[in-house]
Amino acid sequence: MGNNDIKVTLALVTTTQRMSPYFHNHQVIVKTDNPINKVFSKPNLSRRMISWSIELSEFDIKYKPMGAFKS
């Protein structure tokens, strides 16, 4: 798990904390190239990552690949 994965996950957790009323009522699609979903399925997570995983599990979040940018 890279440092960038942790930063993206922390950004997602912070966003869900601030916008939780909106996240409870709607499905959220996160487009990213980072494997956030795979990070949480690893068996050797730190306590911090486990608490983040539990916190994010209460929302209906779908992860999709970012794809290419159109100019």
Sequence and secondary structure as in RCSB ss.txt:
>XXXX:A:sequence
MGNNDIKVTLALVTTTQRMSPYFHNHQVIVKTDNPINKVFSKPNLSRRMISWSIELSEFDIKYKPMGAFKS
>XXXX:A:secstr
  HHHHHHHHHHHHHHHHSHHHHHHS EEEE SS HHHHHT SS  HHHHHHHHHHHTS EEEE       
